[in-house]
Amino acid sequence: MRPRSLALIAVALTCTTPALAEPLQLFAVQTAAPGGNGHAIANPNAEAFNSKVEALFTPGTGLTAEEAAAKATQTSFDVQAQREDMLSAEALRQQAKYGFIPMLTATANYTRTRSITNRLVQTDPTTGAEQAIILPFFPNQYSLGANLSIPLSDYFLRLPQSLASANRSLDAATLNARHTELTTATQAKVAYYEWARAKLQLVVQEQALEQARAQAKDGRAQFEAGASTNADVLRLESSVATTELAVERARNAAQLAEERLRTQMHDASQGQYQIGEDVRAEITQLDNVGDIASLWKEAEEKRLDLKAASLQVEAQRERASANRAAYYPRLTAQGSYSYLSPLQQRFPQTDDFDHWWTLGATLSWTPTDIFGARQGTESIEHQASRTEALRNLSRDNIHVAVLNAYQDLNVAAVAIDTTTRSLASAEESYRVRRALFQNGRATTVEVTDSETTLTRARSEAMNARIDLRIARARLINAIGRDTERQ
């Protein structure tokens, strides 16, 4: 038998041996398929791919998803705006508290008036003679005083409601600020994983390009040896060109994903990031995620934005209650104290300083204010109803978001297994097809198809692991479990 025939028989025996005795794991070190004699047959293509992937991960020095989330939260303009809303709400709460303090007004006054002569004509009852008495007049008038006003009715009809409204508004602003921090952190994690996906996708395409170039080289060698046609060579060269374009697109996608992540963290540095989180590692499973109804209930209990919306409704209702105080008469107690010269109430006046005080109460009612107050109250009530409707809308959206993340998590978990098995088959299929092609037993169509299948299998296996982390992060945020973290 000729040597060439012996080589073909050896290749055929290798191809008929089961290749899935030990399923190949994505990014795993084991990249060899078992041979017919029980020994592993090296798969250089898989080994080269795994080596490149391994070089991407720099645990301990690279950037992790948690670090990206922390940086994004610290620099987020949305978070900053929510914190400013919280500080504004705190200032309004302090203003409402100060409303309980009686109004104290201090005054100091000096007045210079025109000098006049005051005469008092007095008739002697015995003689009937008139006698003019000049009364003293002091053009320089001085006054130091203080006025205290206590809105007694407001202590029951307006101020407690205003303070309660301010307290609830502050609590709502605080919850909204925290919710924005958690949402920003989740978005940063998603951006991180999308960046890691883009980096890995670039490796997949670069490896596919190496495969295509090696295959084209083999095709040219076979053409020169008369074992294939020029059409086969051209097909392989076309595959190289197509893969080169895919590499360029993958490189641009990786740069864009990194810039998005950098922008989200507001990182001014220009150095390239390294992946510090090993996406090959298993992640802990979430507890109590088997029942979607329980997840919906958990989300309604834990979501901070829903709690904040409920507090905003209460705050607006309290504001409406405070606004109704205009319907009723207003009772105000007043007191004043003055130290002045001259004392106008003394007769005759002297230029000595003396004190004067008054105490009193005023009951006032302006019926025409009721019409405007009623409209203002109705406006606030409608705002409360609108906030309540938006809260219910958010609840509906949260239901959909929880279900979406829940389904994505389940699909990704299944995809981990299916894509791993698919990748193992694709790796071995490509190795066998290429070996057959090198020995003239496979066509360019078959080897190109196996190459395309391998690239797709690697992408899908990679995406399954990234999708699992993204779905997990989104589900934790959707059901509000990230509120348990400090």
PALO-521350 format. One line per field, with one value per residue (C-alpha): residue number from 1; residue in one letter; x, y, z. Coordinates in nm, 2 decimals, padded with zeros to 4 digits, always signed. Each point is the difference from the previous one (the first is absolute). Layout:
# PALO-521350
seq <- [NUM	...]
type <- [A	...]
east <- [X	...]
north <- [Y	...]
up <- [Z	...]
This chain:
# PALO-521350
seq <- [1	2	3	4	5	6	7	8	9	10	11	12	13	14	15	16	17	18	19	20	21	22	23	24	25	26	27	28	29	30	31	32	33	34	35	36	37	38	39	40	41	42	43	44	45	46	47	48	49	50	51	52	53	54	55	56	57	58	59	60	61	62	63	64	65	66	67	68	69	70	71	72	73	74	75	76	77	78	79	80	81	82	83	84	85	86	87	88	89	90	91	92	93	94	95	96	97	98	99	100	101	102	103	104	105	106	107	108	109	110	111	112	113	114	115	116	117	118	119	120	121	122	123	124	125	126	127	128	129	130	131	132	133	134	135	136	137	138	139	140	141	142	143	144	145	146	147	148	149	150	151	152	153	154	155	156	157	158	159	160	161	162	163	164	165	166	167	168	169	170	171	172	173	174	175	176	177	178	179	180	181	182	183	184	185	186	187	188	189	190	191	192	193	194	195	196	197	198	199	200	201	202	203	204	205	206	207	208	209	210	211	212	213	214	215	216	217	218	219	220	221	222	223	224	225	226	227	228	229	230	231	232	233	234	235	236	237	238	239	240	241	242	243	244	245	246	247	248	249	250	251	252	253	254	255	256	257	258	259	260	261	262	263	264	265	266	267	268	269	270	271	272	273	274	275	276	277	278	279	280	281	282	283	284	285	286	287	288	289	290	291	292	293	294	295	296	297	298	299	300	301	302	303	304	305	306	307	308	309	310	311	312	313	314	315	316	317	318	319	320	321	322	323	324	325	326	327	328	329	330	331	332	333	334	335	336	337	338	339	340	341	342	343	344	345	346	347	348	349	350	351	352	353	354	355	356	357	358	359	360	361	362	363	364	365	366	367	368	369	370	371	372	373	374	375	376	377	378	379	380	381	382	383	384	385	386	387	388	389	390	391	392	393	394	395	396	397	398	399	400	401	402	403	404	405	406	407	408	409	410	411	412	413	414	415	416	417	418	419	420	421	422	423	424	425	426	427	428	429	430	431	432	433	434	435	436	437	438	439	440	441	442	443	444	445	446	447	448	449	450	451	452	453	454	455	456	457	458	459	460	461	462	463	464	465	466	467	468	469	470	471	472	473	474	475	476	477	478	479	480	481	482	483	484	485	486]
type <- [M	R	P	R	S	L	A	L	I	A	V	A	L	T	C	T	T	P	A	L	A	E	P	L	Q	L	F	A	V	Q	T	A	A	P	G	G	N	G	H	A	I	A	N	P	N	A	E	A	F	N	S	K	V	E	A	L	F	T	P	G	T	G	L	T	A	E	E	A	A	A	K	A	T	Q	T	S	F	D	V	Q	A	Q	R	E	D	M	L	S	A	E	A	L	R	Q	Q	A	K	Y	G	F	I	P	M	L	T	A	T	A	N	Y	T	R	T	R	S	I	T	N	R	L	V	Q	T	D	P	T	T	G	A	E	Q	A	I	I	L	P	F	F	P	N	Q	Y	S	L	G	A	N	L	S	I	P	L	S	D	Y	F	L	R	L	P	Q	S	L	A	S	A	N	R	S	L	D	A	A	T	L	N	A	R	H	T	E	L	T	T	A	T	Q	A	K	V	A	Y	Y	E	W	A	R	A	K	L	Q	L	V	V	Q	E	Q	A	L	E	Q	A	R	A	Q	A	K	D	G	R	A	Q	F	E	A	G	A	S	T	N	A	D	V	L	R	L	E	S	S	V	A	T	T	E	L	A	V	E	R	A	R	N	A	A	Q	L	A	E	E	R	L	R	T	Q	M	H	D	A	S	Q	G	Q	Y	Q	I	G	E	D	V	R	A	E	I	T	Q	L	D	N	V	G	D	I	A	S	L	W	K	E	A	E	E	K	R	L	D	L	K	A	A	S	L	Q	V	E	A	Q	R	E	R	A	S	A	N	R	A	A	Y	Y	P	R	L	T	A	Q	G	S	Y	S	Y	L	S	P	L	Q	Q	R	F	P	Q	T	D	D	F	D	H	W	W	T	L	G	A	T	L	S	W	T	P	T	D	I	F	G	A	R	Q	G	T	E	S	I	E	H	Q	A	S	R	T	E	A	L	R	N	L	S	R	D	N	I	H	V	A	V	L	N	A	Y	Q	D	L	N	V	A	A	V	A	I	D	T	T	T	R	S	L	A	S	A	E	E	S	Y	R	V	R	R	A	L	F	Q	N	G	R	A	T	T	V	E	V	T	D	S	E	T	T	L	T	R	A	R	S	E	A	M	N	A	R	I	D	L	R	I	A	R	A	R	L	I	N	A	I	G	R	D	T	E	R	Q]
east <- [+00.00	+00.13	+00.10	-00.26	-00.27	+00.13	-00.03	-00.36	-00.09	+00.15	-00.19	-00.33	+00.05	+00.06	-00.32	-00.22	+00.11	-00.26	+00.11	-00.22	+00.12	+00.10	-00.19	+00.22	-00.06	+00.03	+00.33	+00.10	+00.36	-00.10	-00.02	+00.08	-00.23	+00.04	+00.14	-00.08	+00.29	-00.12	+00.25	-00.09	+00.06	+00.12	-00.22	+00.24	-00.28	-00.19	+00.32	+00.09	-00.35	+00.00	+00.35	-00.12	-00.31	+00.21	+00.22	-00.30	-00.06	+00.22	-00.16	+00.12	+00.12	-00.28	-00.33	-00.29	-00.38	-00.03	+00.28	-00.16	-00.33	+00.16	+00.18	-00.32	-00.21	+00.26	+00.01	-00.35	-00.17	-00.34	+00.10	+00.13	-00.33	-00.19	+00.22	-00.07	-00.37	+00.05	+00.19	-00.28	-00.26	+00.20	+00.01	-00.38	-00.05	+00.21	-00.21	-00.32	+00.14	+00.08	-00.37	-00.08	+00.21	-00.21	+00.09	+00.21	+00.07	+00.24	-00.02	+00.21	-00.14	+00.10	-00.23	+00.05	-00.32	-00.09	+00.00	-00.34	-00.13	-00.29	-00.20	-00.27	-00.23	-00.13	-00.27	+00.01	-00.34	+00.01	+00.11	-00.09	+00.35	+00.16	+00.34	+00.21	+00.21	+00.28	+00.02	+00.34	+00.07	+00.31	+00.08	+00.26	-00.17	+00.18	-00.13	+00.14	-00.25	-00.08	-00.32	-00.08	-00.27	-00.12	-00.22	-00.21	-00.23	+00.29	+00.14	-00.31	-00.10	+00.31	+00.34	-00.02	-00.11	+00.27	+00.27	-00.14	+00.00	+00.36	+00.11	-00.15	+00.15	+00.34	-00.05	-00.11	+00.30	+00.24	-00.15	+00.02	+00.36	+00.08	-00.20	+00.19	+00.33	-00.10	-00.13	+00.31	+00.21	-00.20	+00.04	+00.37	+00.02	-00.19	+00.24	+00.29	-00.12	-00.08	+00.35	+00.14	-00.23	+00.14	+00.36	-00.07	-00.18	+00.31	+00.21	-00.26	+00.02	+00.38	+00.02	-00.25	+00.23	+00.30	-00.20	-00.12	+00.36	+00.13	-00.27	+00.07	+00.37	-00.10	-00.23	+00.27	+00.24	-00.26	-00.06	+00.37	+00.01	-00.30	-00.23	-00.25	-00.13	+00.05	-00.36	+00.07	+00.29	-00.21	-00.27	+00.25	+00.15	-00.35	-00.05	+00.33	-00.13	-00.33	+00.16	+00.24	-00.30	-00.16	+00.33	-00.01	-00.36	+00.08	+00.29	-00.21	-00.28	+00.26	+00.13	-00.36	-00.09	+00.31	-00.08	-00.35	+00.12	+00.26	-00.27	-00.23	+00.28	+00.11	+00.36	+00.23	+00.29	+00.07	+00.16	-00.17	-00.19	+00.08	-00.26	+00.04	-00.31	+00.03	-00.32	+00.10	-00.06	-00.33	-00.22	-00.22	-00.36	-00.27	-00.22	-00.38	-00.03	-00.21	-00.34	-00.06	-00.30	+00.22	+00.25	-00.27	-00.11	+00.36	+00.05	-00.31	+00.13	+00.36	+00.02	+00.10	-00.16	-00.34	+00.04	+00.11	-00.30	-00.23	+00.16	-00.04	-00.37	-00.03	+00.20	-00.23	-00.30	+00.14	+00.06	-00.36	-00.11	+00.22	-00.14	-00.36	+00.10	-00.11	-00.36	-00.02	+00.05	+00.35	+00.08	+00.31	+00.14	+00.21	+00.22	+00.22	+00.24	+00.15	+00.25	-00.04	+00.02	-00.23	-00.27	-00.30	-00.26	+00.13	-00.15	+00.17	+00.30	+00.35	+00.33	+00.08	+00.02	-00.27	-00.14	-00.33	-00.15	-00.31	-00.17	-00.28	-00.15	-00.13	-00.26	-00.01	-00.18	+00.01	-00.28	+00.11	+00.33	-00.20	-00.05	+00.37	+00.09	-00.25	+00.14	+00.36	-00.10	-00.17	+00.32	+00.21	-00.24	+00.02	+00.38	-00.02	-00.23	+00.24	+00.29	-00.20	-00.08	+00.37	+00.09	-00.25	+00.15	+00.35	-00.13	-00.13	+00.34	+00.18	-00.21	+00.11	+00.37	+00.00	-00.15	+00.25	+00.30	-00.13	-00.04	+00.34	+00.16	-00.17	+00.09	+00.36	+00.03	-00.13	+00.23	+00.30	-00.05	-00.12	+00.27	+00.27	-00.10	-00.04	+00.34	+00.16	-00.16	+00.09	+00.37	+00.03	-00.20	+00.23	+00.31	-00.11	-00.13	+00.33	+00.20	-00.22	+00.04	+00.38	-00.02	-00.23	-00.31	-00.21	-00.11	+00.05	-00.37	+00.01	+00.30	-00.13	-00.33	+00.17	+00.21	-00.31	-00.17	+00.30	+00.01	-00.37	+00.03	+00.28	-00.21	-00.30	+00.19	+00.16	-00.34	-00.16	+00.24	-00.03	-00.38	-00.02	+00.19	-00.21	-00.33	+00.10	+00.10	-00.33	-00.21	+00.16	-00.08	-00.35	-00.11	+00.18	+00.24	+00.29	-00.16	+00.12	+00.36	+00.17]
north <- [+00.00	+00.34	+00.25	+00.25	-00.27	-00.08	+00.37	+00.02	-00.31	+00.14	+00.32	-00.19	-00.21	+00.32	+00.16	-00.30	+00.00	+00.15	+00.36	+00.08	-00.24	+00.30	+00.32	+00.29	+00.30	+00.35	+00.16	-00.33	-00.13	-00.34	+00.04	-00.34	-00.26	-00.37	-00.21	-00.35	-00.14	+00.16	+00.28	+00.37	+00.15	+00.36	+00.28	+00.29	+00.23	-00.04	+00.03	+00.33	+00.14	-00.09	+00.15	+00.33	+00.00	-00.08	+00.30	+00.24	-00.07	+00.17	-00.08	+00.23	+00.28	+00.04	+00.17	-00.19	+00.06	+00.11	+00.25	+00.14	+00.03	+00.18	+00.25	+00.06	+00.06	+00.25	+00.20	-00.03	+00.33	-00.17	-00.10	+00.35	+00.15	-00.24	+00.10	+00.36	-00.07	-00.17	+00.30	+00.23	-00.22	+00.02	+00.38	+00.01	-00.23	+00.24	+00.29	-00.19	-00.05	+00.36	+00.08	-00.11	+00.28	+00.31	+00.30	+00.25	+00.34	+00.25	+00.37	+00.31	+00.33	+00.37	+00.27	+00.38	+00.20	+00.36	+00.20	+00.14	+00.18	-00.16	+00.24	-00.09	+00.28	-00.02	+00.22	+00.10	-00.09	+00.28	+00.30	-00.14	+00.10	-00.22	-00.13	-00.17	-00.30	-00.11	-00.38	-00.15	-00.14	-00.21	-00.02	-00.27	-00.34	-00.32	-00.35	-00.35	-00.28	-00.37	-00.17	-00.36	-00.17	-00.35	-00.17	-00.21	-00.15	-00.09	-00.23	-00.22	+00.06	+00.07	-00.05	-00.37	-00.09	+00.21	-00.17	-00.34	+00.08	+00.12	-00.31	-00.24	+00.20	-00.03	-00.37	-00.04	+00.20	-00.21	-00.32	+00.13	+00.10	-00.35	-00.16	+00.21	-00.12	-00.36	+00.04	+00.18	-00.28	-00.26	+00.19	+00.03	-00.38	-00.06	+00.24	-00.19	-00.33	+00.13	+00.13	-00.34	-00.16	+00.23	-00.08	-00.37	+00.03	+00.17	-00.30	-00.23	+00.19	+00.02	-00.37	-00.05	+00.21	-00.21	-00.31	+00.15	+00.10	-00.34	-00.17	+00.23	-00.10	-00.36	+00.06	+00.17	-00.29	-00.25	+00.20	+00.01	-00.37	-00.05	-00.13	+00.29	+00.26	+00.38	+00.04	-00.17	+00.24	+00.30	-00.11	-00.03	+00.34	+00.14	-00.15	+00.18	+00.33	-00.04	-00.09	+00.30	+00.22	-00.18	+00.06	+00.37	+00.03	-00.20	+00.23	+00.31	-00.15	-00.07	+00.36	+00.14	-00.23	+00.11	+00.37	-00.05	-00.16	+00.28	+00.26	-00.16	+00.00	+00.35	-00.12	+00.26	-00.24	-00.13	-00.33	-00.32	-00.21	-00.36	-00.25	-00.07	-00.22	-00.35	-00.06	-00.37	-00.05	-00.13	+00.25	-00.07	-00.08	+00.23	-00.13	-00.03	+00.09	-00.30	+00.17	+00.31	+00.10	+00.01	+00.21	+00.25	+00.02	+00.04	+00.28	+00.19	-00.03	+00.09	+00.24	+00.34	+00.19	-00.14	+00.09	+00.35	+00.04	-00.10	+00.25	+00.27	-00.07	+00.03	+00.33	+00.15	-00.10	+00.16	+00.32	+00.00	-00.03	+00.29	+00.20	-00.05	+00.22	+00.30	-00.12	+00.09	+00.32	+00.06	+00.07	+00.18	+00.11	+00.32	+00.17	+00.31	+00.18	+00.34	+00.22	+00.35	+00.37	+00.18	-00.23	+00.10	-00.13	+00.22	+00.34	+00.23	-00.14	-00.01	-00.06	-00.29	-00.36	-00.22	-00.35	-00.11	-00.34	-00.15	-00.34	-00.12	-00.25	+00.03	-00.22	+00.07	-00.17	+00.08	-00.20	+00.10	-00.20	-00.32	+00.00	+00.02	-00.24	-00.25	+00.01	-00.03	-00.30	-00.17	+00.05	-00.16	-00.29	-00.06	+00.01	-00.27	-00.21	+00.05	-00.12	-00.30	-00.09	+00.03	-00.22	-00.26	+00.03	-00.05	-00.31	-00.14	+00.08	-00.17	-00.31	-00.02	+00.08	-00.27	-00.26	+00.10	-00.02	-00.33	-00.15	+00.13	-00.16	-00.34	+00.01	+00.09	-00.28	-00.25	+00.16	-00.06	-00.37	-00.01	+00.23	-00.19	-00.32	+00.18	+00.15	-00.34	-00.14	+00.30	-00.01	-00.37	+00.03	+00.28	-00.19	-00.31	+00.19	+00.19	-00.32	-00.16	+00.30	-00.01	-00.35	+00.07	-00.17	+00.31	+00.29	+00.37	+00.04	-00.26	+00.15	+00.36	-00.10	-00.17	+00.30	+00.23	-00.24	+00.01	+00.38	+00.01	-00.26	+00.19	+00.32	-00.17	-00.17	+00.33	+00.19	-00.26	+00.08	+00.37	-00.01	-00.20	+00.28	+00.27	-00.17	-00.07	+00.37	+00.12	-00.25	+00.11	+00.36	-00.07	-00.18	+00.24	-00.24	+00.25	+00.21	-00.26	+00.09	+00.29]
up <- [+00.00	-00.09	+00.28	-00.11	+00.04	+00.35	+00.10	-00.12	+00.19	+00.32	-00.04	-00.06	+00.31	+00.20	-00.14	+00.10	+00.36	+00.24	+00.08	+00.29	+00.26	+00.21	-00.11	-00.07	+00.23	-00.14	+00.10	+00.16	+00.00	-00.14	-00.37	-00.14	-00.14	+00.09	-00.28	-00.11	+00.20	+00.32	-00.01	-00.05	-00.34	+00.03	-00.12	-00.07	-00.11	+00.33	+00.20	-00.18	+00.06	+00.36	+00.05	-00.15	+00.22	+00.31	-00.08	+00.02	+00.37	+00.26	+00.34	+00.28	-00.23	-00.26	+00.03	+00.15	-00.04	+00.37	-00.04	-00.32	+00.19	+00.29	-00.23	-00.20	+00.31	+00.14	-00.32	-00.13	-00.08	+00.04	+00.35	+00.07	-00.11	+00.23	+00.29	-00.07	+00.01	+00.33	+00.14	-00.13	+00.17	+00.33	-00.03	-00.05	+00.30	+00.22	-00.14	+00.10	+00.35	+00.04	-00.07	+00.35	+00.15	+00.08	-00.22	+00.20	-00.15	+00.15	-00.10	+00.06	-00.11	+00.00	-00.13	-00.03	-00.03	-00.05	+00.32	+00.10	+00.30	+00.18	+00.21	+00.25	+00.09	+00.35	+00.15	+00.36	+00.15	+00.25	-00.21	-00.34	-00.13	-00.26	+00.04	-00.27	+00.10	-00.24	-00.03	-00.05	-00.35	-00.09	-00.37	+00.05	+00.05	+00.08	+00.02	+00.07	-00.02	-00.05	-00.14	+00.06	-00.22	+00.07	-00.27	+00.24	-00.26	-00.23	+00.27	-00.06	-00.36	-00.20	+00.16	+00.10	-00.35	-00.17	+00.22	-00.07	-00.38	+00.03	+00.19	-00.26	-00.28	+00.16	+00.05	-00.36	-00.13	+00.21	-00.14	-00.36	+00.05	+00.13	-00.29	-00.25	+00.15	-00.03	-00.35	-00.11	+00.15	-00.19	-00.32	+00.05	+00.06	-00.32	-00.18	+00.15	-00.12	-00.35	-00.01	+00.10	-00.26	-00.27	+00.11	-00.02	-00.33	-00.14	+00.10	-00.16	-00.33	+00.01	+00.05	-00.28	-00.22	+00.08	-00.08	-00.33	-00.10	+00.09	-00.20	-00.29	+00.02	-00.01	-00.29	-00.20	+00.07	-00.12	-00.31	-00.08	+00.05	-00.23	+00.28	-00.02	-00.24	-00.02	+00.10	+00.33	+00.06	-00.08	+00.23	+00.28	-00.08	+00.01	+00.35	+00.11	-00.13	+00.17	+00.33	-00.03	-00.01	+00.29	+00.20	-00.08	+00.11	+00.32	+00.07	-00.04	+00.21	+00.28	-00.01	+00.01	+00.29	+00.19	-00.06	+00.12	+00.31	+00.05	-00.05	+00.25	+00.26	-00.12	+00.00	-00.15	-00.05	-00.35	+00.09	-00.11	+00.25	+00.08	+00.10	+00.37	+00.04	-00.13	-00.19	-00.03	+00.37	+00.13	+00.18	+00.30	-00.07	+00.13	+00.27	-00.03	-00.37	-00.11	+00.03	-00.21	+00.21	+00.32	-00.19	-00.10	+00.36	+00.12	-00.25	+00.12	+00.36	-00.06	-00.29	+00.13	-00.29	+00.08	+00.37	-00.10	-00.23	+00.29	+00.23	-00.27	-00.02	+00.38	-00.01	-00.25	+00.19	+00.31	-00.20	-00.11	+00.36	+00.10	-00.29	+00.14	+00.30	-00.21	+00.03	+00.37	+00.21	+00.12	+00.36	+00.08	+00.34	+00.01	+00.25	-00.02	+00.22	-00.07	+00.17	-00.14	+00.05	+00.02	+00.12	-00.21	+00.24	+00.29	+00.05	+00.01	-00.18	+00.13	-00.18	+00.23	-00.13	+00.12	-00.09	-00.14	-00.07	-00.16	-00.01	-00.22	-00.24	-00.35	-00.16	-00.38	-00.28	-00.37	-00.16	-00.35	+00.06	+00.00	-00.37	-00.09	+00.28	-00.12	-00.35	+00.13	+00.22	-00.30	-00.20	+00.26	+00.03	-00.37	+00.02	+00.27	-00.22	-00.29	+00.21	+00.12	-00.36	-00.10	+00.29	-00.12	-00.35	+00.15	+00.17	-00.33	-00.16	+00.28	-00.05	-00.36	+00.09	+00.27	-00.24	-00.27	+00.22	+00.15	-00.35	-00.11	+00.30	-00.07	-00.36	+00.07	+00.25	-00.26	-00.26	+00.22	-00.04	-00.37	-00.13	+00.18	-00.17	-00.33	+00.03	+00.07	-00.31	-00.21	+00.12	-00.09	-00.32	-00.12	+00.09	-00.18	-00.31	-00.03	+00.03	-00.27	-00.22	+00.04	-00.12	-00.28	+00.16	+00.06	-00.21	+00.06	+00.06	+00.28	+00.17	-00.04	+00.15	+00.29	+00.06	+00.00	+00.24	+00.23	+00.01	+00.07	+00.27	+00.17	-00.02	+00.14	+00.28	+00.09	-00.01	+00.22	+00.28	-00.04	-00.03	+00.32	+00.19	-00.16	+00.07	+00.36	+00.06	-00.16	+00.19	+00.33	-00.08	-00.13	+00.31	+00.23	+00.16	-00.05	+00.27	+00.25	-00.08	+00.17]
